[in-house]
Amino acid sequence: MKIKDVDLGDYPIILSPMEDVTDPPFRTLCREWGADMSYSEFISADGLIRNASKSLVKLDIEDSERPVGIQIFGANVDSMREAAHMVASMERRADVLDINFGCPVSKVAGKGAGSGIFQDVENMFRITRAVVEAAGDMPVTVKTRLGWDEKSIIIADIAEALQDCGIAALTVHGRTRCQMYKGEARWDVIRDIKRNPRIHIPIIGNGDVRSGEDAKRMRDDYGLDGCMIGRAAVGSPWLFADVKHYLKTGEHLPPPSVKERVKAARTHLSRAVKWKGERLGVLETRKHYASYFKGVPDFKDTRIKLCTADTSVEVMELLEWVENNF
């Protein structure tokens, strides 16, 4: 599968953009465990053009994680155009620029951005055309949902128009905005897009991919070009290795050992502290610890300690204890 000139191989397994999750420390870890590509946290176009530090820092990428995409969101055409130009003009720019038309949270969708764009589809097209033009030779992708609600599932009807705007790939999360993350993802609607004979760009599926079996079904039964893994990867970077192994062999890898889990947690924390500083680095890795040690017997008390430790030194000492006692 290619996103313009970015070759991701046959049926890539991609790390989905997730706010407060897919920062460089976690992206590089997932890449090392087999993710074929990853996307940044979503970045406010308005924040970028105001040079807000919180937005600018999200543009950081590591060469070791390539190929990588930067995702921007916004409801204003001029802001999105200017932000796209900024991203595409960076000296160490990402490989792909993605437009977020999928975020369902109220603070984004309520302002007409993210999946809120489904209430003004013409603005979706205006923004897409503007971003593609401003990005120049940088490939532009779109990540979106099925529609606003069950009565307006329209992505299969407008996918061709998005393609005509110049995007190089389309990722669809198989839920509506109103579903948020509830219910089952509808892959059949994504399949309908892929089956459209006029669609020639890659179609990537997202939503409810939690295992090698899910990824295989999305490929074999629904005919999609790639799959994107989101929440299931939080605290489980080895999921990518297992999925890819299953796709090749039909078998799962053995679960990671406690030493492998500890190594991943240490690496993640070290990179997070280096990138975000001590306080944020410690706080923002906590959400991963429950999954890092999921399934380890009698781990509840230790997990609580890991999630309440205030310093990286304390966490590292706890991890050493875990390695020696489990």
N, C-alpha and C positions, 0 to 999 in steps of 0.2 A: 504494500500500500504506500502510495506517495501523497504527501501534501505539497503540491507543486513540485519542487525539487528535493524536498526532504523525504528521503527513503526510510520508511519504518519497517520494512520487511513484510513478510506475509502475516496477516492478521495480528497487528500489534496489540499489546495489552498496555493501556495508558492509565497513568494516575490522574484522577479527576481534580480540577481546581476546587479547593475547599478553604474557606476563610479560617484563619488561625490554625491551619493544619499544614498546607502545602507550601511551607517556606523552604529556603535552600537546605537547611539541615535535614529535613524529612525527605525532600525530593532526592537529594543525593543518596540517602540511605535506600530508598525504593529503587533507584537506578542500579545500585550495587546488587540488589536482590532480583534484578531482572526486568524492571519496568522499561518498556521501550521508549516511553516519552512521558513527560509530566507537564503540568500547567501550574502557574503561580496562583496564589490567593487572588481574589478579584481586587482590582485597583480602581479607585474612583478617578474618572477622567477630570472632574472638577478639581480634585485634590492634586493631580499631576500638574495641571496647568497653573495652579497656585503655588507650585513647588512645596507642597506640604510634606514635611519630613516623613510622616507615617506612610504616605503614598510612594514617595521616591525610593524608600528603602526596599519596597517590594519589587523594584526593578532589578535588584541584585540577582545575578546568576553565577553559577560555577561552571567552568568549562567541562568538569567531570560529569555533569548531569545532562549534557546535550544529547539529543535534541530536547529543547524545552520551549514552552510557550508562555507568553505573558498575556494575562486576561484583563481587559478593561471593561468598565460599565459606566453607563450614564444615559440620560434621556435627551440631552441637548446635542443637536447635530454639530454645532460649531465646537463645542467642548470635546466631543468625541473625535472630531477631525484633528484638532490640535493635539490631543493626547496621542492619537495614532502616529502623527508626525514625530512627536517626541520619542516614542518607543522605537520607531523605525530608523531614527537618526542617531541612536546611541552608538558609541564606538564599539562597545561590547554588547551588542544587541542579542535578543533571543532569536530563535529560529523561526518562530511562528507568533502571530498576534491573533488573539482570540477575543471575540465580542461576547460578553455575558448577556444573553437574552433569557437566562434560565433561573436566576436566583429568585426564590419565592418569598424571602423575608420581607416584612412590611416596610422596614426602613428603606428598602431598595425598590421593591415592586410598587409600593404606595406612591412613589415619586415618578412612576412611569418608566423606570429602568428595570433591568433584569427581566423577569417574566411579566412585569407590569406592562411591557411593550406590547403584549397581545391585546391591550385595549386601544392601541393606536398602531395598527399594522403598517400603515403608510409611513409612520415615523421609523419603524423598524427598517424599512427599505431605504429611507433617506439616510439613516445612520450607517447602514451597511455600505451603501455606495460611497459615502463620504470617507469612511474608514479605509476601504479598499483603495480609493484614490490617494489618500494621504500616505498609506503604507508603501506605495511604490512597488518595489520588487519583493517586499516582504510578504510571505503568504498570510492570508487572513482566513481564519476559521470562525465558525459560530457554534456556540453551545446554547441549546434552548430546551424548551419543554413542548408538550403536545398542544397546549393552548391555555386559556385562562381557567376554564372549568369544563365539566363533562359535556356541557351543551355547546362548547366552542372548541372542539378538538380540530384544529385547522392546520397543523404543521405539515401534513401530507399535501395539503392544497397550496401551501406557500413555499415549500422547499425549493421548487423549481425557480420561483422568483428570486429567492435568496441566492441560488446558484447564478442566476442571470446578473445579480449585483456584483459578481466577481469573486465570491468566496471559493476557497480551495478545498474545504471539507466541512461537513456538517455533523455535529454530535447532538443526539436527541436523548434527553432523559424522558423515560416513558411514563411520566406523570404530568398532570396539569398543575398550574400554580396553586389552585385551591386544595389540591391533595397534599401539598407540602411534601412530606416523606411518608405519608400513610398509604395503606392499600398496596396493591400489587402494581408494578410497572407494566405498561402495555407495550410489549415488544412488537405486537402485530401491526401497530400504526407505523413503527419505524421500518418494519419490513415492507410496508406499502410504499414508502418513500424509495427504498432501494429498488423495488420492482418497477418503478416508473422508468420506462425506456428512454425518457429524455434526461434522466439524471446521469451525469457522468463523473461527478465528484465522489470521493469516498464518503460513506455513511457509517458513522460510529454509534454504537448503542451504549446506553448508560441507564443504570437503575436496576437494583436487585442482582448484580453480578457479585457473588460471594464465594465462588468456588470454580474449580476447573470444569465441573459439569455445567455450570451456568454459562461459562465462556464458550464451551464447545457447542452448547445448544444455540447460543446466539449466532455462532458462526455457521453451523451445519443446518439448523432448522429455519433460521431467519435470514441467512445469506448476507449478514452484515460484514463490512470490511475490517472492522476492529471493534474492540470493546474497551470501555472506560470503567475503572473501578474507583469508587469513592469511599463511603463510610466503612466498608469492610476492610480497607487497608489501614485504617487508623490503628496504630500500635501493632500492626502486623505486616511489616514490609516484606516478609518472606512469602506472603500470599502470592506475589508475582512469580517467584520461582516455582511455587507449587502449581499454579495455573498453567504456566508454560510447559512444565514437565508433564502435566496431565494431558495437555493438547497433543504432545508428541507421543506419549506412551500409553495413555489410558489409565495410568496409575498415579497415585499421590506420593509425594516425598514423605519421608518420616517427619513427624513434628519436630520443630527445632528443639535442641536440648536446652537445658537451663543455662549452660555456659554460652550458647549462641544467643539466647534471649538477653542475657546480661551484657554480652558484648554489644548487641544492637542498642540497648538502652544507654550504655556508657557512651557509645559513639554519638548517639543522638543528642544526649545532654551536653557533651563536650562541644559539639558543633553549635548547638543552640546558645550556649553561654558565650562562645566566641563571637557569634553573629549578633545576638540580641543583648548581651550583657548578663551579669549574674542574676539579677532579680527576674527579668522576663524569661531568661533562658530556663530557670528552674520552674517558674510558674507554668509556662506554656508546654513543657514536656509532660506535666502531670497527667494530662488527658490520655496519654498513651500507655501509662503503666498498667492499667487494668488489663489491656489486651496483650501487652508484652508477656505477661505471666498468666494469661488465661489458661485454665486447665491444670495448673500446678496445684497439687493437693495442699491443703492447709496453709494457703497463702494469704488469706484475708487480712490478718493482723499486719503482716509485712507490707501488703499493698497500701494499707491505711498509712503506715509510717512513710512509705515512699511518696505518697500524695500529700503529706503534710510537712515533710522536711523543708526547711527554709533556705538551706544553702546547698550548693553543688557538692561541697565536701561531705555533708551529711548524706546526700543521696549516693555518692560514690562509695561511702563506707557501708551503707546498707546493701548496695549491689554486690560488694565484695563478700558481705556476710551471706547473701543469697547464694552466690556462687559456691561457697564453701559448705553450705548447710542444706541445700536442696538437691 
